[in-house]
Amino acid sequence: MDTSLWPAEWPHDSPDTAMSIPEAHATMQRHLGCNITECGRKRAARDVLVDGGRVLEQHPARRDGEPNGPSRGSEGM
Protein backbone atom coordinates (compact mmCIF):
# COMPACT_ATOMS: atom_id res chain seq x y z
CA MET A 1 0.00 0.00 0.00
CA ASP A 2 1.39 3.39 -1.00
CA THR A 3 1.11 5.46 2.18
CA SER A 4 2.62 8.52 0.47
CA LEU A 5 -0.80 9.21 -1.07
CA TRP A 6 -2.56 9.53 2.30
CA PRO A 7 -3.52 13.05 3.40
CA ALA A 8 -1.45 14.25 6.35
CA GLU A 9 -2.91 13.30 9.75
CA TRP A 10 -6.02 11.72 8.26
CA PRO A 11 -7.41 9.07 8.57
CA HIS A 12 -4.56 6.66 9.22
CA ASP A 13 -2.75 8.41 12.06
CA SER A 14 -3.31 7.21 15.61
CA PRO A 15 -6.31 8.92 17.20
CA ASP A 16 -5.82 11.67 19.77
CA THR A 17 -8.31 10.10 22.20
CA ALA A 18 -9.02 6.53 23.24
CA MET A 19 -11.58 4.62 21.17
CA SER A 20 -14.53 2.78 22.59
CA ILE A 21 -14.92 -0.89 21.70
CA PRO A 22 -17.71 -0.13 19.15
CA GLU A 23 -15.52 2.58 17.58
CA ALA A 24 -12.61 0.14 17.42
CA HIS A 25 -14.78 -2.47 15.66
CA ALA A 26 -15.93 0.11 13.10
CA THR A 27 -12.36 1.31 12.59
CA MET A 28 -11.12 -2.23 11.97
CA GLN A 29 -13.83 -2.63 9.31
CA ARG A 30 -13.03 0.70 7.64
CA HIS A 31 -9.30 -0.04 7.64
CA LEU A 32 -9.56 -3.69 6.59
CA GLY A 33 -7.13 -3.23 3.71
CA CYS A 34 -4.55 -1.33 5.78
CA ASN A 35 -1.33 -2.87 7.01
CA ILE A 36 -1.30 -2.85 10.82
CA THR A 37 2.34 -1.72 10.87
CA GLU A 38 1.63 1.28 8.61
CA CYS A 39 -1.80 2.41 9.85
CA GLY A 40 -1.73 3.87 13.34
CA ARG A 41 -5.52 4.05 13.51
CA LYS A 42 -5.93 0.33 12.75
CA ARG A 43 -3.17 -0.49 15.26
CA ALA A 44 -4.89 1.61 17.96
CA ALA A 45 -8.22 -0.08 17.22
CA ARG A 46 -6.63 -3.53 17.43
CA ASP A 47 -5.03 -2.62 20.77
CA VAL A 48 -8.42 -1.54 22.17
CA LEU A 49 -9.99 -4.82 21.06
CA VAL A 50 -7.11 -6.91 22.47
CA ASP A 51 -7.20 -5.02 25.79
CA GLY A 52 -10.99 -5.44 25.91
CA GLY A 53 -10.72 -9.19 25.37
CA ARG A 54 -12.57 -9.00 22.05
CA VAL A 55 -9.61 -10.15 19.91
CA LEU A 56 -6.76 -12.48 20.75
CA GLU A 57 -3.37 -10.99 20.04
CA GLN A 58 -1.77 -12.87 17.18
CA HIS A 59 1.90 -13.68 17.02
CA PRO A 60 3.66 -14.46 13.77
CA ALA A 61 4.65 -18.07 13.18
CA ARG A 62 8.21 -18.95 14.08
CA ARG A 63 10.64 -19.08 11.17
CA ASP A 64 11.37 -22.77 11.68
CA GLY A 65 7.74 -23.54 10.79
CA GLU A 66 6.70 -24.48 14.33
CA PRO A 67 3.65 -22.71 15.75
CA ASN A 68 4.04 -20.46 18.77
CA GLY A 69 3.10 -21.88 22.14
CA PRO A 70 2.68 -25.46 23.26
CA SER A 71 1.27 -27.96 20.82
CA ARG A 72 -1.72 -30.12 21.67
CA GLY A 73 -0.85 -33.02 23.89
CA SER A 74 2.31 -31.39 25.24
CA GLU A 75 0.74 -30.39 28.56
CA GLY A 76 2.60 -31.81 31.53
CA MET A 77 5.77 -32.66 29.66
Beta strands, then each sheet from edge to edge (+ up, - down):
end
